[in-house]
Amino acid sequence: MTTVYDVKILSTGAYVPGEPLDNATLEKFVGPVPDDILEGIQVKTRYWMIDPVTGEHRINNSRMAERASRQALERAGVEPGELDLIVVCTATPEYTLPNVATTLQHYLGLESVAAIEIRGACAGWVQALDLARRQLSDGTARTALVVGSEAGSPVLAPHFLGKDPQRVRMRDRLTLYTFGDGAGAVVMRAEPAQAPADDFAFVNACVGGLRKPGMEIIGGGTDVPQAEQLRRRQLIQMKIDVPGTTTFGPQVFVRAMQEMARKDGRTLGEFDAIVLPEGNADYFADEFGAAGLSPQDIQALDGRIVENLAEVGATGSAAVPLSLDAGWTSGRIRPGDRIVLLGIEASRYVYTGLSLTWQAPTPA
């Protein structure tokens, strides 16, 4: 007889590096942006792993992942040695190899464990979560750690280090004011069950395969010879198609939410919480109606979106787990809540979504 398993998220963990970097302080390094644009971005503070004065690295991606992981493990009452599986998502690793998952394994003192890295950003962590969920549900593993960790500030630093803040280009300022660093993690466990638990629904698509990328991180790869890369203005460059993400981004949000609701067999108003980083940001939310979201669904989103963009900035693969951690630890997400975890990524306009019934008790 085949054993069936009930998969649960036991806990979350979060880590952001250093002290909060508010907009007034950031302006001293990179120059100002107009107040109306700053209000649209909605980021009030962000955390950077670099020293904004010198560019020195104060921590790295894998160590941030370790900090978030240890907090999640402690909250779950799980020892690192109980882990069978580690899945990490990041777009900003220290090295091409070894990957961040195996480096995290090393930091946790584990000689042997299944360690997988997904190279992605905002949408990748939900993919990582579903991959772990599937291995737990079929008995491949019993206890898993799923981490999203992002170190974007080293990529951003060349835009302003050693420059007159007034000479930093406005398009670069927009990026600098938007992004932050950090890591988020969850611990998952599978227990034998009496009957199959049909608790999860998953959606995933790339809908920009024929479009210009909304975001690119160029350099350090193998696109052209290294000598040619060294002649570029910056060795590593982050490029964002602002017009493209502004016009097409809301359509991706809407399509993801609508597909998730259909897959789960619920209306948006029947979910208790929708963890959707940037979901309340003016530059997306104001366009939901034009992107095809009905007035009823727009109203249903009011009070249901869980995110912490204003406090930590856009954090790539860490965005969904950091928002989830903030929702759980604040009591906004409670046992019995039907929740959706949605990741939207501008690179090729990828979206991922996972719905589940939350079971972990609110931490004391």
Residue pairs with C-beta under 8 A, 6 or more apart in sequence:
3 139
3 192
4 192
4 193
4 194
4 195
4 196
4 197
5 136
5 137
5 138
5 139
5 190
5 191
5 192
5 193
5 197
6 190
6 191
6 192
6 193
6 197
6 199
7 133
7 136
7 137
7 188
7 189
7 190
7 197
7 199
7 200
8 188
8 189
8 190
8 191
8 359
8 360
9 186
9 187
9 188
9 356
9 358
9 359
9 360
10 75
10 76
10 77
10 78
10 186
10 187
10 188
10 189
10 360
11 72
11 73
11 75
11 76
11 78
11 186
11 187
11 360
11 363
12 72
12 75
12 184
12 185
12 186
12 321
12 324
12 325
12 328
12 329
12 360
13 67
13 68
13 69
13 70
13 71
13 72
13 73
13 74
13 75
13 184
13 185
13 186
13 187
13 325
14 68
14 71
14 182
14 183
14 184
14 185
14 321
14 322
14 325
14 326
15 64
15 67
15 68
15 71
15 182
15 183
15 184
16 47
16 180
16 181
16 182
16 183
16 312
16 322
17 47
17 48
17 49
17 58
17 59
17 64
17 181
17 182
18 47
18 48
18 49
18 58
19 47
20 45
20 46
20 47
20 311
21 45
21 46
21 47
21 48
21 52
21 180
22 44
22 45
23 38
23 43
23 44
23 45
23 177
25 52
26 46
26 52
26 176
26 177
27 165
28 165
29 52
29 53
29 160
29 165
30 159
30 160
30 165
30 168
30 172
30 173
30 176
30 177
31 165
31 166
31 167
31 168
31 173
32 173
33 41
33 170
33 173
33 174
33 177
37 174
38 177
39 282
40 281
40 282
40 283
41 174
41 177
41 178
41 281
41 283
42 280
42 281
42 282
42 309
42 310
43 177
43 178
43 180
43 309
43 310
43 313
43 314
44 310
44 311
45 310
45 311
45 312
45 313
46 179
46 180
46 181
46 312
46 313
47 180
47 181
47 182
47 312
47 313
48 153
48 180
48 181
49 57
49 58
49 59
49 60
49 61
49 64
49 151
49 153
49 154
49 181
50 56
50 57
50 58
50 153
50 154
50 157
51 58
54 161
55 154
55 157
55 161
57 154
60 94
60 151
61 90
61 92
61 93
61 94
61 100
61 149
61 150
61 151
61 183
62 93
62 94
62 100
62 103
62 104
62 107
62 149
63 107
64 149
64 151
64 181
64 182
64 183
65 88
65 90
65 100
65 104
65 147
65 149
65 183
65 185
66 104
66 107
66 108
67 183
68 147
68 149
68 182
68 183
68 184
68 185
68 318
68 321
69 104
69 108
69 145
69 147
69 183
69 185
70 108
71 185
72 145
72 185
72 186
72 187
73 79
73 80
73 145
73 187
75 187
75 363
76 187
76 189
78 143
78 187
78 189
80 108
80 109
80 110
81 109
81 110
82 143
83 108
83 110
83 113
83 143
83 144
83 145
84 113
84 114
84 140
84 141
84 142
84 143
84 144
85 113
85 114
85 115
85 116
85 132
85 135
85 136
85 140
85 141
85 143
85 144
85 145
86 101
86 104
86 105
86 108
86 110
86 113
86 114
86 115
86 116
86 144
86 145
86 146
86 147
87 101
87 116
87 117
87 118
87 128
87 129
87 131
87 132
87 144
87 145
87 146
87 147
88 99
88 100
88 101
88 104
88 115
88 116
88 117
88 118
88 128
88 146
88 147
88 148
88 149
89 117
89 118
89 119
89 120
89 121
89 124
89 125
89 127
89 128
89 147
89 148
89 149
89 317
90 100
90 117
90 119
90 120
90 124
90 148
90 149
90 150
90 151
90 316
90 317
91 119
91 120
91 121
91 124
91 150
91 217
91 316
91 317
92 150
92 151
92 152
92 154
92 155
92 217
92 316
93 99
93 100
93 117
93 119
94 100
94 103
94 151
99 115
99 117
100 117
100 149
101 115
101 116
101 117
101 147
102 115
102 117
104 115
104 147
105 113
105 115
114 135
114 140
114 141
116 128
116 131
118 124
118 127
118 128
118 131
120 127
120 128
120 317
120 345
120 350
121 150
121 215
121 316
121 317
121 345
121 347
122 277
122 314
122 316
122 317
122 319
122 320
122 343
122 344
122 345
122 346
123 204
123 343
123 344
123 345
123 350
123 351
123 352
124 148
124 317
124 343
124 345
124 352
125 146
125 147
125 148
125 184
125 317
125 318
125 319
125 320
125 321
125 343
126 204
126 320
126 341
126 342
126 343
126 352
126 353
126 354
127 204
127 343
127 352
128 146
128 147
128 148
129 146
129 186
129 188
129 341
129 354
130 200
130 202
130 204
130 352
130 354
132 141
132 144
132 146
132 188
133 188
133 200
133 354
135 141
135 144
136 142
136 144
136 188
136 189
136 190
137 190
139 190
141 190
142 189
142 190
143 187
143 188
143 189
143 190
144 187
144 188
144 189
145 185
145 186
145 187
145 188
146 185
146 186
146 188
146 321
147 183
147 184
147 185
147 321
148 183
148 184
148 185
148 316
148 317
148 318
148 319
148 320
148 321
148 322
149 182
149 183
149 184
149 317
149 318
150 181
150 182
150 183
150 315
150 316
150 317
150 318
151 181
152 179
152 180
152 181
152 238
152 315
152 316
153 179
153 180
153 181
154 236
155 217
155 236
155 237
155 238
156 175
156 176
156 179
156 238
158 234
158 235
158 236
159 168
159 169
159 172
159 175
159 176
159 234
160 168
160 172
160 176
168 176
171 240
171 242
174 240
174 242
175 238
175 240
178 313
178 314
179 313
179 314
179 315
179 316
180 312
180 313
180 314
180 315
181 315
181 318
182 312
182 315
182 318
182 322
183 318
183 321
183 322
184 318
184 319
184 320
184 321
184 322
184 323
184 324
184 325
185 321
186 321
186 324
199 356
199 357
200 354
200 355
200 356
201 260
201 263
201 264
201 265
201 353
201 354
201 355
202 263
202 352
202 353
202 354
202 355
203 256
203 259
203 260
203 263
203 351
203 352
203 353
204 350
204 351
204 352
204 353
205 255
205 259
205 350
205 351
206 348
206 349
206 350
207 252
207 255
207 349
207 350
207 351
208 214
208 248
208 252
208 348
208 349
208 350
209 348
211 244
211 248
211 348
211 349
212 241
212 244
213 241
213 346
213 347
213 348
214 240
214 241
214 244
214 245
214 248
214 249
214 346
214 347
214 348
214 349
215 238
215 239
215 240
215 241
215 245
215 345
215 346
215 347
216 238
216 239
216 347
217 236
217 237
217 238
217 239
218 236
218 237
218 238
218 239
219 229
219 232
219 234
219 235
219 236
219 237
220 229
220 235
220 236
223 229
229 235
240 346
241 346
245 346
246 283
246 287
247 287
248 349
249 283
249 284
249 287
249 344
249 346
249 349
250 284
250 287
250 288
250 290
250 291
251 291
251 292
252 344
252 349
252 351
253 276
253 279
253 284
253 288
253 291
253 344
253 351
254 288
254 291
254 292
254 293
255 292
255 351
256 342
256 344
256 351
256 352
256 353
257 268
257 274
257 276
257 293
257 297
257 340
257 342
257 353
258 292
258 293
258 297
259 353
260 340
260 342
260 353
260 355
261 267
261 268
261 271
263 353
263 355
264 271
264 338
264 340
264 355
266 338
266 355
267 297
267 300
268 274
268 297
268 300
268 301
268 304
269 296
269 297
269 299
269 300
269 304
270 338
271 304
271 338
271 339
271 340
271 355
272 304
272 333
272 334
272 337
272 338
272 339
273 304
273 305
273 306
273 327
273 332
273 333
273 337
273 339
273 340
273 358
274 301
274 304
274 305
274 306
274 339
274 340
274 342
275 305
275 306
275 307
275 320
275 323
275 324
275 327
275 333
275 339
275 340
275 341
275 342
276 305
276 306
276 307
276 323
276 340
276 342
276 344
277 307
277 308
277 309
277 314
277 315
277 319
277 320
277 322
277 323
277 343
277 344
278 284
278 307
278 309
278 314
278 319
278 344
279 285
279 301
279 305
279 307
279 342
280 305
280 307
280 309
281 309
288 298
288 301
289 295
289 298
293 301
306 323
306 324
306 326
306 327
306 332
306 333
306 339
307 323
307 326
308 322
308 323
308 326
311 326
312 322
315 322
319 343
320 341
320 342
320 343
324 333
324 341
326 332
327 333
328 358
328 360
328 362
328 363
329 362
329 363
331 362
333 339
333 358
334 358
334 362
335 358
335 359
335 360
335 361
335 362
336 357
336 358
336 359
337 357
337 358
338 355
338 356
338 357
338 358
339 355
339 356
339 357
339 358
340 353
340 354
340 355
341 353
341 354
341 355
341 356
342 351
342 352
342 353
343 350
343 351
343 352
343 353
344 350
344 351
345 351
